[in-house]
């Protein structure tokens, strides 16, 4: 049986059994993108086009518990880093117990503002709660290569400024970060500082967003980030990033950005990216 028929059969079986297993019908939603990259020396390879399609499968088990899974297909159109393999990159059970949100399984992981970790395929336990305006969150588990990963996040607001702090253990390294953002007239100002306390490498990124446009500057030493940063090419780089985001309709948008950066040895790391995103 080919892959498409197998996926269709699995989804049909899940739908037919939903009445007996779940408290409500299973729902489906999804998203995808088509992306073009043009990179120069110093960046990770990947010039050309790649695409991704993701399908979310959700259902309530009872009043407190829900189940979620996500099937992803990445298509290597002309690059070398996207795998043409369909896989489940999310699969977890989540519940709310009073003021405690608890989740067990495989999921995306985001900490701070994403400079240390913003990626998928982390397996473990997530928990979060709110105590008198202080949001506490954490994760304990492993990445897709079975490397130990844990995070602690603290978030609060004071006089119109959102403040955050986070701590990350990844493999044998320990990281910490602080971040803040606030609105000033029509602009949003944000900043994040991180440090690898194992090797003492550090870095920061600061930016301003007005409407559809964002300009940011970063200066990040080699080894300051985990391999799962919001942008894998931020490590060992300094320079500007300019981006523009436009909604094309209710369910799709296009984002363009240009990196004008160098590594810490002043080797150029320019990159152009155009991405069309959609959801259904």
C-alpha positions, 0 to 999 in steps of 0.5 A: 500500500502506498503512503497516500493510501495508508494515511487515508486509511489511518485517518478514516479508521480514526474518524470511524472510532471517534464516537466510542473513544472521544467525548466529541468528534475529531476535528481536522485543521492544517497549515503549510508553506512554500518557501524560497531561500537565497543564501550566501557563504557562511549560512547553512546550505539550502538555496532554492524552494522547499514546501511543508504541509501539516495536518492537525488532528484534535479530539476531546477525551472528556471535560478535562482531557484532550488529545492532539496529533500532527502529521507533517510532510516536507517536500524537497523541491530544490534544496538539500535540507528538507526531507521528503518523509511524512511523519507525526511530529506532534502527539500528546495528551493535555489537560487542565486541572484547576490552575495547572495546565499539564501536557505529556507527549511530543510537541513543539517547544518555545522558550523566552522569545525563541532565541534559545529554543523555537522548534519541534519534535521534543518529547516530555512533560509540559506544565504551566500555571499562573500565580498572582500575575506571574506565569510559570512554565516548564518542560522536561524531556528530550529532543529528537536525538534523545538529548536531555532538554529542560526549560523554565519560563517566568513571565509577568507585566509591569507598567505596560512592559512585558518581562520574561526570564528563562533557563534552559538545559540542553545536553551538557550545556546550561543557558539563561535569558531575559527578555522584554517588550513594550508598545510605544505609540504605533511601534512595538519594541522588543529585546532578548539577551541570552548566555551559554553559562557553560562556555560563557558565549552570549548574545542579544537581539533587539527590534522594532515593529511598525505595522507590517515591517520589522527591523532587528539587530543582533550580535550573537557569539559562537556557541551562545545558542542551542541548535533549536533557535528561532533561526538556526543561522543566528548563532555566530552572527551580527547584523540587521534583519529587515522583514515585511509581512502581508496578509493576502486574504483570510487564510494566507500571507506572505513574508519577506526578509533580508539578512544583512549580517556577518559572522564574528570573523566578519565573513558575510552571511547575507540571506534572502527569504520569501515565504507564502503561508496558508492554513485551512 
